[in-house]
């Protein structure tokens, strides 16, 4: 009887050890924070990375528009503030984001954040929500200023279907006309060199604390984004792999 009890105890200890080891080795979900100046291609690279890693891409800009359109409680609050020309408080932005994450099960899968965080308060709130349950990496996409100006000032958009084009990189087959629906193409009023330079100054001033914060936390990776989207994706995937192995 004693031998049976002893054997049972040994098996229990062994099973507990295996379970503990498996939980320890279990890979944590990945959260990717996309950073970079206006026009650097955060949206484009986020979509490519989303396909490569099979992770959902969350654009906070799209999320705001969706909540306002659907007249959610948070959307109504945000719209009222925006209509008054006021900034939406950080706590509203964070709440809206995590409602979306939890409602869609992204808290289990991990995700790619595009356009969040924008402030140090948002970054710290994100860390509090994630705790130690996720692998985090912040990718700072860098493009030479002259190339950035060329990208922005060359952008064209279809008035009807919103398909994007570029005067140099993705020119339409017929000048001024959309390849898909043949509607007129237009350039946004803020897609000018003067407006971009001002936006870059504001971005660099406001984002430096965020970059310093993530660099001090050893999760920031600078990504050379001057090349093609295929080359940039390869650089991003290498950085993520290195981050996992640390």
C-alpha positions as CSV (number, residue, x, y, z in Angstrom):
1,X,0.0,0.0,0.0
2,X,2.9,2.3,0.9
3,X,4.6,1.6,-2.3
4,X,1.4,2.4,-4.3
5,X,1.0,5.7,-2.4
6,X,4.7,6.5,-3.0
7,X,4.3,5.7,-6.7
8,X,1.2,7.9,-6.9
9,X,3.0,10.8,-5.2
10,X,6.0,10.5,-7.6
11,X,3.6,10.5,-10.7
12,X,1.8,13.6,-9.3
13,X,5.1,15.4,-8.8
14,X,6.2,14.4,-12.3
15,X,3.0,15.6,-13.9
16,X,3.1,18.9,-12.0
17,X,6.7,19.4,-13.2
18,X,5.8,18.7,-16.8
19,X,2.8,21.1,-16.6
20,X,4.9,23.8,-15.0
21,X,7.7,23.4,-17.6
22,X,5.2,23.5,-20.5
23,X,3.6,26.7,-19.1
24,X,7.1,28.2,-18.7
25,X,8.0,27.3,-22.3
26,X,4.7,28.4,-23.7
27,X,5.3,31.4,-26.0
28,X,3.6,34.6,-25.0
29,X,1.4,36.5,-27.5
30,X,3.2,39.1,-29.5
31,X,2.3,42.8,-29.4
32,X,4.0,44.9,-32.1
33,X,4.0,48.7,-31.7
34,X,4.5,50.5,-35.1
35,X,6.1,53.9,-34.8
36,X,7.3,56.4,-37.4
37,X,6.9,59.8,-38.9
38,X,3.8,60.8,-41.0
39,X,4.1,59.1,-44.4
40,X,6.7,56.6,-43.4
41,X,4.4,53.7,-44.3
42,X,3.2,52.4,-40.9
43,X,-0.2,51.3,-42.4
44,X,1.4,49.6,-45.4
45,X,4.1,47.8,-43.4
46,X,1.5,46.9,-40.7
47,X,-0.7,45.1,-43.3
48,X,2.3,43.2,-44.7
49,X,3.4,42.2,-41.2
50,X,-0.1,41.2,-40.4
51,X,-0.1,38.7,-43.3
52,X,3.3,37.4,-42.5
53,X,2.6,36.7,-38.8
54,X,-1.1,36.1,-39.0
55,X,-1.7,38.8,-36.4
56,X,-4.6,41.3,-36.5
57,X,-3.7,44.9,-37.5
58,X,-5.3,47.5,-35.3
59,X,-5.4,51.1,-36.6
60,X,-6.6,53.5,-33.9
61,X,-7.7,55.9,-36.6
62,X,-10.0,53.3,-38.1
63,X,-11.1,52.4,-34.6
64,X,-12.2,56.0,-33.9
65,X,-14.1,56.3,-37.1
66,X,-15.8,52.9,-36.5
67,X,-16.9,53.9,-32.9
68,X,-18.2,57.3,-34.1
69,X,-20.0,55.8,-37.0
70,X,-21.7,53.1,-34.9
71,X,-22.5,55.6,-32.2
72,X,-21.0,53.6,-29.3
73,X,-20.9,55.2,-25.9
74,X,-17.2,56.0,-26.2
75,X,-17.7,57.0,-29.9
76,X,-20.3,59.6,-28.8
77,X,-18.0,61.1,-26.2
78,X,-15.1,61.2,-28.7
79,X,-17.3,62.9,-31.4
80,X,-18.5,65.5,-29.0
81,X,-15.0,66.4,-28.0
82,X,-13.7,66.4,-31.6
83,X,-16.6,68.6,-32.7
84,X,-15.5,71.1,-30.0
85,X,-12.0,71.0,-31.3
86,X,-10.8,69.3,-28.1
87,X,-8.4,66.3,-27.8
88,X,-9.9,63.0,-26.8
89,X,-8.5,62.1,-23.3
90,X,-6.0,59.3,-23.1
91,X,-8.3,57.2,-20.9
92,X,-11.0,57.2,-23.5
93,X,-8.6,56.2,-26.2
94,X,-7.2,53.3,-24.1
95,X,-10.7,52.1,-23.2
96,X,-11.8,52.2,-26.8
97,X,-8.8,50.2,-27.9
98,X,-9.0,47.5,-25.2
99,X,-12.7,47.1,-25.7
100,X,-11.9,46.3,-29.3
101,X,-9.1,43.9,-28.4
102,X,-11.0,42.0,-25.8
103,X,-14.3,41.8,-27.8
104,X,-12.4,40.2,-30.7
105,X,-10.2,37.9,-28.7
106,X,-7.0,39.7,-29.8
107,X,-5.9,39.5,-26.1
108,X,-5.2,35.8,-26.8
109,X,-3.7,36.1,-30.2
110,X,-1.5,39.2,-29.9
111,X,-1.8,42.1,-32.4
112,X,-0.1,44.9,-34.3
113,X,-0.8,48.5,-33.1
114,X,-0.8,51.3,-35.7
115,X,-1.2,54.8,-34.4
116,X,-1.0,53.9,-30.7
117,X,0.5,54.9,-28.3
118,X,0.9,58.6,-29.2
119,X,1.7,59.9,-25.7
120,X,3.8,58.7,-22.8
121,X,0.6,58.3,-20.7
122,X,-0.8,56.0,-23.3
123,X,2.4,54.0,-23.4
124,X,2.4,53.5,-19.7
125,X,-1.3,52.6,-19.7
126,X,-0.6,50.0,-22.4
127,X,2.2,48.5,-20.3
128,X,-0.1,48.3,-17.2
129,X,-2.7,46.5,-19.3
130,X,-0.2,44.0,-20.8
131,X,1.9,43.3,-17.7
132,X,4.3,40.5,-18.2
133,X,1.9,38.4,-20.2
134,X,3.1,39.5,-23.7
135,X,6.2,39.8,-25.8
136,X,6.4,43.5,-26.7
137,X,8.4,45.2,-29.5
138,X,8.3,48.8,-30.7
139,X,9.4,49.2,-34.3
140,X,10.6,52.7,-35.2
141,X,10.4,53.1,-39.0
142,X,13.0,55.5,-40.4
143,X,13.0,57.1,-43.8
144,X,15.3,59.9,-45.2
145,X,13.5,63.2,-45.1
146,X,13.9,63.9,-48.8
147,X,12.5,60.5,-49.7
148,X,9.6,61.1,-47.2
149,X,8.8,64.4,-49.0
150,X,8.8,62.6,-52.3
151,X,6.4,59.9,-51.0
152,X,4.0,62.4,-49.5
153,X,3.8,65.0,-52.2
154,X,3.3,62.3,-54.8
155,X,0.3,60.7,-53.2
156,X,-3.0,60.5,-55.2
157,X,-6.4,59.2,-54.1
158,X,-9.5,58.2,-56.0
159,X,-12.5,60.4,-55.2
160,X,-14.9,57.5,-55.5
161,X,-13.3,54.2,-54.3
162,X,-10.4,55.8,-52.3
163,X,-7.8,53.6,-54.1
164,X,-4.3,55.1,-53.4
165,X,-1.9,55.9,-56.2
166,X,1.5,57.7,-56.5
167,X,2.8,59.9,-59.2
168,X,6.1,58.0,-59.3
169,X,5.8,54.7,-57.4
170,X,2.2,53.6,-58.4
171,X,1.2,55.9,-61.3
172,X,-2.3,55.4,-62.8
173,X,-2.5,54.1,-66.3
174,X,-4.4,57.2,-67.4
175,X,-3.2,60.4,-65.8
176,X,-5.6,61.8,-63.3
177,X,-8.0,58.7,-63.6
178,X,-8.4,55.7,-61.3
179,X,-7.5,52.3,-62.8
180,X,-10.4,50.6,-61.0
181,X,-13.4,52.9,-61.5
182,X,-12.1,55.6,-63.8
183,X,-13.1,58.4,-61.4
184,X,-10.9,61.5,-60.9
185,X,-7.9,61.3,-58.7
186,X,-7.0,64.1,-56.2
187,X,-4.3,65.1,-53.8
188,X,-5.0,65.9,-50.2
189,X,-4.5,69.5,-49.2
190,X,-2.1,68.6,-46.5
191,X,0.1,66.5,-48.8
192,X,2.5,69.4,-49.5
193,X,6.1,69.9,-48.6
194,X,5.4,72.8,-46.3
195,X,2.7,71.0,-44.3
196,X,4.8,67.9,-44.1
197,X,7.8,69.8,-42.7
198,X,5.6,71.3,-40.0
199,X,4.0,67.8,-39.2
200,X,7.5,66.3,-38.9
201,X,8.6,69.0,-36.4
202,X,5.5,68.4,-34.3
203,X,6.0,64.6,-34.6
204,X,9.7,64.7,-33.6
205,X,8.9,66.9,-30.6
206,X,6.0,64.9,-29.3
207,X,7.5,61.4,-30.1
208,X,11.0,61.8,-28.6
209,X,9.7,60.9,-25.1
210,X,8.1,57.8,-26.4
211,X,11.2,56.7,-28.3
212,X,13.3,57.3,-25.2
213,X,10.8,55.4,-23.1
214,X,10.9,52.3,-25.3
215,X,14.6,52.5,-25.8
216,X,15.2,52.6,-22.0
217,X,12.9,49.5,-21.7
218,X,15.0,47.7,-24.3
219,X,12.2,46.9,-26.7
220,X,12.8,49.6,-29.3
221,X,14.2,48.5,-32.7
222,X,15.1,51.1,-35.4
223,X,14.1,49.9,-38.9
224,X,15.6,51.3,-42.1
225,X,12.5,51.8,-44.2
226,X,14.1,53.4,-47.3
227,X,13.9,50.2,-49.3
228,X,11.0,48.4,-50.9
229,X,8.2,47.0,-48.8
230,X,9.7,43.5,-49.2
231,X,13.1,44.6,-47.9
232,X,11.5,46.5,-45.0
233,X,9.3,43.5,-44.1
234,X,12.5,41.3,-44.0
235,X,14.2,43.8,-41.7
236,X,11.1,43.9,-39.4
237,X,10.9,40.1,-39.2
238,X,14.6,39.9,-38.4
239,X,14.2,42.4,-35.6
240,X,11.2,40.5,-34.1
241,X,13.1,37.2,-34.2
242,X,16.1,38.8,-32.5
243,X,13.8,40.3,-29.9
244,X,12.3,36.8,-29.1
245,X,15.7,35.3,-28.7
246,X,16.9,37.9,-26.1
